[in-house]
Amino acid sequence: EPEVTQTPSHQVTQMGQEVILRCVPISNHLYFYWYRQILGQKVEFLVSFYNNEISEKSEIFDDQFSVERPDGSNFTLKIRSTKLEDSAMYFCASWPGTGTDTQYFGPGTRLTVL
Amino acid sequence: DAKTTQPTSMDCAEGRAANLPCNHSTISGNEYVYWYRQIHSQGPQYIIHGLKNNETNEMASLIITEDRKSSTLILPHATLRDTAVYYCIVRVLTGTASKLTFGTGTRLQVTL
């Protein structure tokens, strides 16, 4: 069964550094998402992406964040200058664009900012 | 999207049915009930969804009351691997890239 994959599984970085989290959505899916979950808290929506544009973004998704689909398979989330409070699990999800509006999530990347 | 209320936690013996309730008394006529679960910090996993009819798939059954103000997710024969946080989400099926809004969910502990 096709799956969303994410790399790395764990990223440790110093405050102020840039990080890029990578996702490979399910092939033929058209809609892509990033969510995050701070330890012990709810899963929070960050951004949705379709047709090479941001469809919707939350208040969390400020100018420090950006998303890109650099090629036909990868979907990336970049944090330009990480803060301690960016430490969280980051989940990528995708949806084919038809059918039941079901989003398929990847296993997540744990980002630790020191 | 309508707000949902779920119990914080529930226990279930392995092999028994797990019945997870969800209250969504302010649900609108065009809002669907979705269930996802999250096993120990893994990515959320879709389980089932419905509008007003009861639904069943290979993972679970969804029972929606006639007035649609509440629903119950049923795992017919819970196993230890069903231990997870279960999220009830009410949302409009827009056909576009609409976000999922997660609450705190119900932490289901399946025990021997």
Interface residues (C-beta under 8 A of the other chain):
Chain A: V4 Y31 Y33 Y35 Q37 K42 V43 E44 F45 S48 F49 Y50 S55 E56 S58 M89 F91 A93 W95 T100 D101 T102 Q103 Y104 F105 G106 P107 G108
Chain B: Q38 S41 Q42 G43 P44 Q45 Y46 H49 Y87 L93 T94 G95 T96 A97 S98 K99 L100 T101 F102 G103 T104
